[in-house]
């Protein structure tokens, strides 16, 4: 399953929910959720723990729009829009966490 998160971890508990519930698959952070993938933020430890279980991807156009490209946590995979489509096609199910 592809878990798609679009809200900032400071705004909504979506990342916490995925960390608690998801057992497998991959995570894609889009829109304001990309803040979770930056060094030094409150959610960085949670995201690093999640990365031990499944790959974490960020939508790079959203990262770049927020000026965060040089602050990504090592191991987070950046994807473009084509990569977003590839992730959706690779997974039989997608869950958007609101």
C-alpha positions in Angstrom: 0.0 0.0 0.0 1.1 3.5 -0.8 0.4 5.9 2.1 0.1 9.4 0.9 0.3 12.2 3.5 -0.4 15.8 2.5 -0.7 17.7 5.9 2.1 19.1 8.0 3.0 17.0 11.1 2.6 20.1 13.1 -1.0 20.6 11.8 -2.4 17.0 11.8 -1.5 13.6 13.3 -1.4 11.8 10.0 2.2 10.8 10.2 1.6 9.5 13.8 -1.3 7.4 12.4 0.7 5.9 9.6 3.6 5.2 12.0 1.2 3.4 14.4 -1.0 1.5 11.9 1.0 0.9 8.7 2.9 -2.4 8.6 4.2 -2.3 5.1 4.2 -0.5 1.8 5.7 3.0 1.2 5.0 6.5 2.3 4.8 9.6 0.0 4.9 13.0 1.5 3.3 15.8 -0.6 2.2 19.4 0.0 2.9 20.6 3.6 3.7 17.0 4.7 7.2 17.5 3.2 8.1 19.4 6.3 8.3 16.1 8.1 11.2 15.1 5.9 13.5 17.9 7.1 16.3 17.7 9.6 15.6 19.3 13.0 11.8 19.4 13.0 9.7 17.8 15.7 8.6 14.9 13.4 12.2 13.9 12.2 12.6 11.2 14.8 9.2 9.6 14.0 10.0 9.8 10.3 13.4 8.1 10.8 11.7 5.3 12.8 9.2 4.9 10.0 11.9 4.7 7.4 13.3 1.6 9.2 10.1 -0.2 8.2 9.3 1.2 4.8 10.6 3.6 2.2 9.7 7.2 2.5 9.4 9.5 -0.6 8.8 13.2 -0.9 7.4 15.1 -3.9 10.4 17.3 -4.9 8.4 20.1 -6.5 6.7 20.6 -3.1 10.0 20.4 -1.3 11.6 22.9 -3.7 8.6 25.3 -3.5 9.1 25.5 0.2 12.9 26.0 -0.1 13.7 22.8 1.8 15.8 20.8 -0.7 19.0 21.2 1.3 17.4 20.1 4.6 16.1 16.6 3.7 16.8 13.8 6.1 19.3 11.3 4.6 17.5 8.3 3.2 14.3 10.1 2.1 13.8 9.5 -1.7 12.8 12.5 -3.8 10.5 11.9 -6.7 9.1 14.2 -9.4 5.5 14.0 -10.8 6.4 11.0 -13.0 7.8 9.3 -9.9 4.6 10.0 -8.1 2.7 8.2 -10.9 5.2 5.3 -10.8 4.6 4.9 -7.1 0.9 4.8 -7.5 1.2 2.2 -10.3 3.6 0.1 -8.3 1.2 -0.3 -5.3 -2.1 -2.1 -5.6 -3.7 0.2 -3.1 -3.3 3.9 -2.1 -4.4 5.4 1.2 -4.6 9.2 1.5 -4.2 10.3 5.1 -6.1 13.6 5.7 
